[in-house]
Amino acid sequence: MNKILKKLAELVQQYRLLEEDLGRPEIVQRSDYVKLSQEYAKLKRPVEIYERLLVLERTTNEAQELLNSEGELRSLAQEELALAEKERAQLLEEVRLLLVPQDPRDAGSAIVEIRAGAGGDESALFAADLFRMYRKYAESQRLRLEVLDAHPTPLGGFKQVAFEIAGPGAYGKFKFESGVHRVQRVPETEAQGRVHTSTATVAVLPEITVVQIQIRDDDLEIDTYRSGGPGGQNVNKLETAVRIVHKPTGLVVTCQEERSQHKNKEKALKLLRARLQERYEAEQQQQITQQRRIQIGTAARSEKIRTYNFPQNRMTDHRIDLTLYQLDRILEGDLAELVNALQRAYREQQLAELEESLLI
């Protein structure tokens, strides 16, 4: 209780300072005015809870002094203590959620990359199934999906496909999809009906703005070529496809989805910024030797996170031990139950780490 009150007191101090700053007429002209106003609004409820907890503490102390009384006064004191304890418990539960730090990237767009893994043609077909699943889920959430780069196969699969999911909360809904997805099913080409196992890898990156990641023109090697279709045939007589090499890191991105070379270059740069940010964050993570790993996983590309078993109509998410026997619905984009469970598990882990830090 004292640790939580101390943390809330720090937030109250921030709130008062922001209140003072926002009260100055010239603050409206500052470029960060909107950001400061949003921070001020977020702190309002924690401040209200802190002030109410102080009131309840005084009420409890006064009521405890009356417990030695007799008759009606003692009865009223007991009733007052019970009500105060009930309200305190409710407020502490609310403040636990409020104190969990929010990832500011959750509200923004996401860039998703799916790559075929082990399993040959079957893996590429599974990559296409995942792409279709995410597209349908995005539609159900009223999010916009735009393909950035795609390498289809003759059988209708994808060696690789990258796309942007745009709209409020897109990254927060998709970020737990990063990792290795495993499928167990009988391929259409399997004459004896044997179940095969294939994999596809998913990476979910927050969209990075030009301001966040600066790329020098001298660091880029840009080539243009004719866009190709499944099997490698050229489908465009003009060199509209773009390949960009980031020379300092060796990262390569391509885009051939648009008929305009300029638009393909814009999309390729968007993908490059996201990959550069991912690399930067990975390097930062390696430097933190004592960092705790959250229960839900590291979202690394090498981490097997989920199994899709067609014979049993089963989906199992291995990070949270969740099994749903509704694979058919999930592949049609019905991911709400799964996404909610992942978000809940992540939040509970954050709460546990927060409470542990408050006890130190």
C-alpha positions, 0 to 999 in steps of 0.5 A: 500500500505504501509503495503504491501511494509513493508511486501515485504521489510521484504521478501527482507531482507530474500532474501538478507541474503539467497543470502549471505549464498548461496554465501559461498562455504561451504553451498553446504555441508550443509544438508539444502542446497536444502531447502535454495535454494528452499526458495531463489527461492520462494522469487525471484518474491516478490523481483522483485515486490518490486523493481518495485513498488518502481520504479513506486512510483518514476515515479508517484511522478515525473509525478504528479509534471508535472501535473501543466505544460501546453501542451505536458508535461501535456499530457505526465504526465497524460499518465505516471500516467495512465500506472503506476497506471495500472501496480501497480494494476496488481502487487498488485494483483499478490503480494496478491497471493504470500503473502498467506502462502503455506501449505508445506503439500499440495505437499505431500501424503495423508492418507484417511480414510472412515468410515460407519456412520448412515444408516447400510448396506446402509452407508457401501455401500455409503462408498464403493461408496466414495472409488471408487470415490476417486480411479477414481479421483486419477487415473485421476490426475495420483496419486497412491492409495494403500489400507492400511486397509479395513473392507469389508461387505458381501454386497460389502460395507466397515465398514472402509477403509484406503488408501494412495494417493501418488504423487505430490500435493495429500494432497492439492487435497484431504484435503477438503474431511474431514468431514461427507458426506451425501447420499440421495437415494433409497436403493436397498432393499427398496421395496416401493421406499422411499428415505433414508438418510445415512452418511459416515465419511471421514478423510484426513491426511497428510502422516507423516514421521518417522522423524516428529513423533518418536514412541518408541518401548516400547510404542507399543503393536503389535499382529498378527492374520489371515486376514479375509474377508467379514463376518469374515471368515479367508482367510489366514492360516498364521498370517500375519495381524497386530494390533498395540496399541499405549499404551500412547494414546490408538490408535489402527491401523490394517492392513491385506492387504498384505500377508507379516506380515512385509509389514502389519506392515509398513503400520500400522505404517504409519497409526499410525503416521498420526493419532498421528499427527492428534491428536497432531494438534487437541490438539494444535488447542484447545489451541488457543482460539482466532483462527479464523475459515476459511470460508471453515470449520475446516475439523473436522470429525463431520462437515457435508460438503456435500450431494449427492442426487441421485433422483435429480442427485445433489451434494451440498457442504454446506461450499461454497454453491456450487450445481452441478447437475452432481452427476453421473459424480462426482461419476465417479471421475470427481471432478476437478470442485469441488476441484478447487472451494474449493481451490479457496474459501480457498485461497480467505479466506486466502487473506481476513485474510492476508489483514485484518492483514496488516491493523492492 
